Amino acid sequence: MYDFNKVVDRKHTSNIKYDLRDKFFGRADVLPMWVADMDFETPDFIRDAVIKRAQHSIYGYSFRSESYFQSIVDWVQKRHNWSVNTDWIVFSPGIVPALNFSTLSFSNKGDSIIVQSPVYFPFFTAVTDNMRVQLNNKLVLKDGRYFIDFDDFEEKAKTADMFFLSSPHNPVGRMWTKDELLRLGQICVQNNVIIISDEIHCDLILPGNKHIPIASLSNAIADITVTCIAPSKTFNMAGLSTSSVIISNKNLRDKFEQVLSRYHLSHGNIFGTVASEAGYNHGARWVDELMQYVNNNYREVEQALLNSKGTIRLISPDATYLAWLDFRNTGYSDEQIKNILVNKARLGLSHGPIFGEGGQGFQRMNLATPHSLVKDAIERLITAFNL
């Protein structure tokens, strides 16, 4: 059993979540539950592998060995029942860079890209910063659960060139079903729309759910799909800047690698390589225990809100450790909600409007933190809003 109850002091380690609170919230005493990294220790098998490599006194140029790629192949086969080849895997220093590399690789200025808001905000900048046109297929919230507006998606796909899919979805926590993914994939195949599938949260699945990689559904869908995964969220090693992009279509893969080569970004870093391989080879039990613990945190939040006035609601999640909280019934504006959270509750959450249309009235709370801090946070929340 791993100890997820341990509270680790992260202050003064140059981490964004704790050490930049004053910059982002105007005060340094908020309990930070915003940036999507965990407050749990990176597992011992990863730390041991990094320390062992660090004991060699030279950190020169390195390459990723066959065992590195095989660890990824084995992981996605065992965890997600998806068979991939090692030569389909391309390195990226992160998923957000991969979104931007994909935009540069597979589209031109003025081309259109579909996003599904509310969604992880770098999706928007990957479109606009590269002078592409954003087409928003807004998700529909019905009876406390989000759904895809397929009629709107099908209409927008007629003029789109690419589609950014968040699967599992950040921030709403949806696991898209096989039928939903098939329908999305088939529409994209029919309209020649390239799918960039951000599956960075694919391992962070709550008990009773199952992730389905969209590229695993058919050869036709795989042929237009670029799948982005990473050990960073799974094993809490985002600072090691190591991700994988899986592209079975050689033509697409070659285009992506050409962009990487143009910017000289293919080498990565040796400690990220070592950590990734260790995580994928030895991390299955750790992830299972992690998500059981996170599920208990969700239940703590859900029960506490139900026991209060029920004014603030937890959107029921299937995956991720990011709780999507609905504040709309409080009657406060977004700025008022943020002000109460920061200055009364002293809580630092992710402000809903940054996730685009549909994010108004919501806040995202990171539950990958010890239970004692989750309990503290929800007590602050309930007290601050007089629930």
C-alpha positions as CSV (number, residue, x, y, z in Angstrom):
1,M,0.0,0.0,0.0
2,Y,1.2,3.5,-0.9
3,D,0.8,6.4,1.5
4,F,-1.3,9.1,-0.1
5,N,-2.1,10.7,3.2
6,K,1.4,12.1,3.6
7,V,1.5,15.9,3.4
8,V,4.6,17.1,1.6
9,D,5.8,20.6,2.0
10,R,6.2,21.9,-1.6
11,K,7.0,25.5,-0.8
12,H,10.3,26.9,-2.1
13,T,10.8,24.2,-4.7
14,S,10.2,26.6,-7.7
15,N,6.8,24.9,-8.4
16,I,4.0,26.9,-10.0
17,K,1.2,25.5,-7.8
18,Y,2.6,26.8,-4.4
19,D,5.4,29.2,-5.1
20,L,3.4,31.5,-7.5
21,R,0.2,31.8,-5.4
22,D,0.8,35.5,-4.8
23,K,1.2,36.1,-8.5
24,F,-1.9,34.3,-9.6
25,F,-4.2,35.0,-6.6
26,G,-2.9,38.2,-5.1
27,R,-2.1,36.5,-1.8
28,A,0.3,33.6,-0.8
29,D,-1.9,32.0,1.8
30,V,-4.5,30.3,-0.4
31,L,-4.7,26.5,-0.3
32,P,-3.7,25.8,-3.9
33,M,-5.9,23.3,-5.7
34,W,-5.6,24.6,-9.3
35,V,-2.5,23.5,-11.3
36,A,-3.1,19.9,-12.5
37,D,-0.2,18.2,-10.8
38,M,-0.5,16.0,-7.7
39,D,0.6,16.8,-4.1
40,F,1.5,13.1,-3.7
41,E,5.1,12.0,-3.9
42,T,6.2,10.8,-7.3
43,P,6.4,7.0,-6.7
44,D,9.5,5.4,-5.3
45,F,10.2,3.2,-8.4
46,I,10.5,6.3,-10.5
47,R,12.6,8.3,-8.0
48,D,14.9,5.3,-7.6
49,A,15.4,5.0,-11.3
50,V,16.2,8.7,-11.7
51,I,18.6,8.7,-8.7
52,K,20.4,5.7,-10.1
53,R,20.9,7.4,-13.4
54,A,21.9,10.7,-11.7
55,Q,24.7,8.8,-9.9
56,H,26.5,8.5,-13.2
57,S,28.5,11.7,-13.4
58,I,27.9,12.6,-17.0
59,Y,24.5,13.8,-18.3
60,G,25.3,14.0,-22.0
61,Y,23.2,13.8,-25.2
62,S,21.1,10.7,-25.1
63,F,18.6,8.7,-27.2
64,R,15.5,6.7,-26.3
65,S,16.2,3.0,-26.4
66,E,14.0,0.2,-27.7
67,S,13.0,-0.6,-24.1
68,Y,11.7,2.9,-23.6
69,F,9.3,2.5,-26.6
70,Q,8.4,-1.1,-25.6
71,S,7.3,0.1,-22.2
72,I,4.8,2.4,-23.8
73,V,3.5,-0.3,-26.1
74,D,3.1,-2.7,-23.2
75,W,1.4,-0.1,-21.0
76,V,-1.3,0.9,-23.6
77,Q,-1.9,-2.8,-24.4
78,K,-2.4,-3.8,-20.8
79,R,-4.3,-0.8,-19.6
80,H,-6.3,0.2,-22.7
81,N,-6.4,-2.9,-24.9
82,W,-4.8,-1.0,-27.7
83,S,-2.1,-2.6,-29.9
84,V,0.5,-0.1,-31.2
85,N,3.8,-0.5,-32.9
86,T,7.0,1.1,-31.5
87,D,7.7,3.0,-34.7
88,W,4.3,4.8,-34.4
89,I,5.6,6.6,-31.3
90,V,7.1,10.1,-31.6
91,F,8.5,12.1,-28.7
92,S,7.1,15.5,-27.6
93,P,8.2,17.6,-24.6
94,G,4.6,17.9,-23.5
95,I,1.0,17.6,-24.7
96,V,0.5,21.3,-25.1
97,P,3.6,21.5,-27.4
98,A,2.1,18.4,-29.3
99,L,-1.1,20.3,-29.9
100,N,0.8,23.2,-31.4
101,F,3.1,20.9,-33.4
102,S,0.1,19.2,-34.8
103,T,-1.5,22.5,-35.7
104,L,1.7,23.4,-37.6
105,S,2.0,20.0,-39.1
106,F,-1.5,19.3,-40.4
107,S,-3.1,22.7,-41.1
108,N,-2.4,26.1,-42.7
109,K,-3.1,29.7,-41.6
110,G,-6.8,30.3,-41.8
111,D,-7.8,26.6,-41.5
112,S,-10.5,25.7,-39.0
113,I,-10.2,23.6,-35.9
114,I,-13.1,22.2,-33.8
115,V,-12.9,22.4,-30.0
116,Q,-15.5,21.4,-27.4
117,S,-15.8,23.9,-24.6
118,P,-15.6,24.1,-21.7
119,V,-12.2,22.6,-22.3
120,Y,-8.5,22.8,-21.2
121,F,-7.7,26.4,-22.3
122,P,-4.4,25.7,-24.2
123,F,-6.7,24.2,-26.9
124,F,-7.8,27.7,-27.7
125,T,-4.3,29.2,-27.9
126,A,-3.1,26.3,-30.0
127,V,-5.7,27.5,-32.5
128,T,-5.4,31.3,-32.3
129,D,-1.7,31.6,-31.6
130,N,-1.1,29.8,-34.9
131,M,-3.6,31.9,-36.8
132,R,-6.2,29.2,-37.3
133,V,-10.0,29.6,-36.9
134,Q,-11.7,28.2,-33.9
135,L,-15.0,26.4,-34.3
136,N,-16.7,25.7,-31.0
137,N,-18.8,22.6,-30.6
138,K,-20.1,23.5,-27.1
139,L,-20.8,20.6,-24.8
140,V,-24.4,20.3,-23.5
141,L,-25.0,19.9,-19.7
142,K,-28.2,17.9,-19.1
143,D,-29.2,16.5,-15.7
144,G,-25.8,17.0,-14.2
145,R,-23.9,15.3,-17.1
146,Y,-22.2,16.6,-20.2
147,F,-23.0,15.4,-23.7
148,I,-21.8,16.1,-27.3
149,D,-24.1,18.1,-29.6
150,F,-23.6,15.8,-32.6
151,D,-25.8,17.8,-35.0
152,D,-23.7,20.9,-34.4
153,F,-20.5,18.8,-34.6
154,E,-21.5,17.3,-37.9
155,E,-22.3,20.7,-39.4
156,K,-19.0,22.2,-38.3
157,A,-17.0,19.2,-39.5
158,K,-18.1,20.1,-43.1
159,T,-15.8,23.1,-43.0
160,A,-13.2,22.0,-40.4
161,D,-9.7,20.7,-41.1
162,M,-8.8,19.4,-37.6
163,F,-10.5,18.5,-34.3
164,F,-9.0,18.7,-30.8
165,L,-10.6,16.0,-28.7
166,S,-10.1,15.9,-24.9
167,S,-10.6,12.3,-23.8
168,P,-11.1,11.8,-20.9
169,H,-12.4,15.4,-20.9
170,N,-10.7,18.1,-18.9
171,P,-12.4,19.8,-17.0
172,V,-15.8,18.1,-17.1
173,G,-14.5,14.6,-16.3
174,R,-16.4,12.7,-19.0
175,M,-15.3,9.3,-20.3
176,W,-16.6,9.3,-23.8
177,T,-18.4,6.0,-24.6
178,K,-17.6,3.7,-27.5
179,D,-20.7,4.8,-29.4
180,E,-19.9,8.5,-28.9
181,L,-16.3,8.0,-30.0
182,L,-17.3,6.0,-33.0
183,R,-19.8,8.7,-34.1
184,L,-17.1,11.4,-33.7
185,G,-14.6,9.3,-35.6
186,Q,-16.9,8.4,-38.4
187,I,-18.0,12.1,-38.9
188,C,-14.3,13.1,-39.1
189,V,-13.5,10.3,-41.5
190,Q,-16.4,11.3,-43.8
191,N,-15.2,14.9,-43.8
192,N,-11.5,14.3,-43.9
193,V,-11.0,16.0,-40.5
194,I,-7.8,15.1,-38.7
195,I,-8.3,14.2,-35.0
196,I,-5.8,15.3,-32.4
197,S,-6.8,13.3,-29.3
198,D,-5.4,14.6,-26.0
199,E,-5.6,11.5,-23.9
200,I,-3.2,12.6,-21.1
201,H,-5.7,11.7,-18.5
202,C,-6.4,8.2,-19.9
203,D,-4.8,6.4,-17.0
204,L,-6.6,8.4,-14.3
205,I,-9.8,6.5,-14.5
206,L,-12.2,6.2,-11.6
207,P,-13.3,2.7,-10.5
208,G,-15.9,1.2,-12.7
209,N,-14.9,3.0,-15.9
210,K,-12.8,2.1,-18.9
211,H,-10.9,4.4,-21.2
212,I,-11.2,3.7,-25.0
213,P,-8.5,5.3,-27.3
214,I,-10.4,6.7,-30.2
215,A,-7.7,5.4,-32.6
216,S,-8.3,1.8,-31.4
217,L,-11.9,1.8,-32.8
218,S,-11.1,1.2,-36.5
219,N,-8.3,1.5,-39.1
220,A,-10.1,4.3,-40.8
221,I,-10.3,6.4,-37.6
222,A,-6.7,5.5,-36.7
223,D,-5.5,6.7,-40.1
224,I,-6.7,10.3,-39.3
225,T,-5.8,10.3,-35.6
226,V,-2.9,11.7,-33.6
227,T,-3.0,10.4,-30.0
228,C,-1.2,12.3,-27.3
229,I,-0.4,10.5,-24.0
230,A,2.1,11.1,-21.2
231,P,3.4,9.7,-17.9
232,S,3.4,13.2,-16.5
233,K,-0.2,13.2,-15.1
234,T,-0.2,9.5,-14.4
235,F,2.9,9.5,-12.2
236,N,3.2,13.1,-11.2
237,M,6.3,13.9,-13.2
238,A,5.2,16.9,-15.3
239,G,8.5,18.7,-14.6
240,L,10.4,16.1,-16.6
241,S,8.8,17.2,-19.9
242,T,8.3,13.8,-21.5
243,S,5.3,12.8,-23.6
244,S,4.4,10.5,-26.5
245,V,2.5,11.0,-29.7
246,I,1.2,7.9,-31.3
247,I,0.6,8.2,-35.1
248,S,0.0,5.1,-37.2
249,N,-0.4,7.0,-40.5
250,K,3.2,7.3,-41.8
251,N,2.4,10.4,-43.8
252,L,1.1,12.2,-40.8
253,R,3.9,10.9,-38.6
254,D,6.5,12.2,-41.1
255,K,4.9,15.7,-41.1
256,F,4.9,15.8,-37.3
257,E,8.5,14.7,-37.1
258,Q,9.5,17.3,-39.6
259,V,8.2,20.0,-37.4
260,L,10.0,18.5,-34.4
261,S,13.2,18.4,-36.4
262,R,12.7,22.0,-37.5
263,Y,12.7,23.2,-33.9
264,H,15.3,20.7,-32.7
265,L,13.0,19.3,-30.0
266,S,13.3,15.6,-30.6
267,H,16.1,14.8,-28.0
268,G,14.1,15.4,-24.8
269,N,15.9,14.9,-21.5
270,I,17.6,11.8,-20.1
271,F,15.8,11.8,-16.7
272,G,12.4,12.1,-18.4
273,T,13.2,9.0,-20.5
274,V,14.3,7.0,-17.4
275,A,11.3,8.1,-15.4
276,S,8.8,7.3,-18.1
277,E,10.2,3.8,-18.7
278,A,10.2,3.1,-14.9
279,G,6.6,4.3,-14.6
280,Y,5.2,2.3,-17.4
281,N,7.1,-0.8,-16.4
282,H,6.3,-0.7,-12.7
283,G,3.4,1.7,-12.1
284,A,0.2,-0.3,-12.5
285,R,-0.5,-1.0,-8.8
286,W,0.4,2.6,-7.9
287,V,-2.1,4.0,-10.3
288,D,-4.8,1.7,-9.2
289,E,-4.3,2.7,-5.6
290,L,-4.1,6.3,-6.5
291,M,-7.4,6.4,-8.3
292,Q,-9.1,4.6,-5.5
293,Y,-7.8,7.3,-3.1
294,V,-8.9,10.1,-5.5
295,N,-12.3,8.4,-5.7
296,N,-12.6,8.6,-1.9
297,N,-11.7,12.3,-2.1
298,Y,-14.5,12.8,-4.7
299,R,-16.9,11.1,-2.3
300,E,-15.9,13.4,0.5
301,V,-16.6,16.5,-1.6
302,E,-19.9,15.1,-2.9
303,Q,-21.2,14.1,0.5
304,A,-20.1,17.4,2.1
305,L,-21.9,19.4,-0.6
306,L,-25.0,17.3,-0.3
307,N,-25.1,17.7,3.5
308,S,-24.9,21.5,3.0
309,K,-27.6,23.5,1.3
310,G,-26.8,21.8,-2.1
311,T,-26.2,25.2,-3.6
312,I,-22.8,24.1,-5.0
313,R,-22.8,20.9,-7.0
314,L,-20.2,18.4,-8.0
315,I,-20.5,17.4,-11.7
316,S,-20.3,13.6,-11.4
317,P,-17.0,12.5,-13.0
318,D,-15.8,9.3,-14.7
319,A,-12.1,10.2,-14.8
320,T,-9.3,12.6,-13.9
321,Y,-8.6,14.0,-10.4
322,L,-10.1,17.4,-11.4
323,A,-13.5,18.1,-9.8
324,W,-15.8,20.4,-11.8
325,L,-17.9,22.4,-9.4
326,D,-21.1,24.2,-10.4
327,F,-21.5,27.5,-8.5
328,R,-24.4,28.9,-10.6
329,N,-27.0,28.5,-8.0
330,T,-25.1,30.8,-5.6
331,G,-26.4,33.8,-7.5
332,Y,-22.9,35.3,-7.6
333,S,-21.1,36.5,-10.7
334,D,-17.8,34.8,-11.7
335,E,-15.8,37.6,-10.3
336,Q,-17.7,37.5,-7.0
337,I,-17.2,33.7,-6.8
338,K,-13.5,34.1,-7.4
339,N,-13.3,36.9,-4.8
340,I,-15.1,34.9,-2.1
341,L,-12.9,31.8,-2.9
342,V,-9.6,33.7,-2.7
343,N,-10.2,36.3,0.0
344,K,-12.8,34.6,2.3
345,A,-12.2,30.9,1.8
346,R,-8.5,31.4,0.9
347,L,-8.8,28.7,-1.8
348,G,-7.0,28.8,-5.1
349,L,-9.1,27.0,-7.7
350,S,-9.1,27.2,-11.5
351,H,-11.5,29.9,-12.7
352,G,-14.3,28.4,-14.8
353,P,-14.4,31.1,-17.6
354,I,-10.8,30.3,-18.6
355,F,-12.2,27.0,-20.0
356,G,-14.2,29.0,-22.6
357,E,-17.9,29.1,-23.3
358,G,-19.8,27.0,-20.8
359,G,-17.2,27.6,-18.1
360,Q,-19.1,30.6,-16.5
361,G,-20.3,29.8,-13.0
362,F,-17.9,26.9,-12.6
363,Q,-14.6,26.3,-10.8
364,R,-12.1,23.4,-11.2
365,M,-10.7,21.8,-8.0
366,N,-7.7,19.5,-8.0
367,L,-8.4,16.5,-5.7
368,A,-5.0,14.8,-6.2
369,T,-4.0,15.9,-2.7
370,P,-4.1,14.3,0.8
371,H,-7.5,13.7,2.2
372,S,-6.8,16.1,5.1
373,L,-6.3,19.0,2.7
374,V,-9.5,18.1,0.7
375,K,-11.4,18.1,4.0
376,D,-9.9,21.5,4.9
377,A,-10.7,22.9,1.5
378,I,-14.4,21.8,1.4
379,E,-14.9,23.1,5.0
380,R,-13.5,26.5,3.9
381,L,-15.8,26.4,0.8
382,I,-18.9,25.7,2.8
383,T,-18.1,28.3,5.4
384,A,-17.2,31.0,2.9
385,F,-20.5,30.6,1.0
386,N,-22.6,30.1,4.1
387,L,-23.8,26.8,3.0
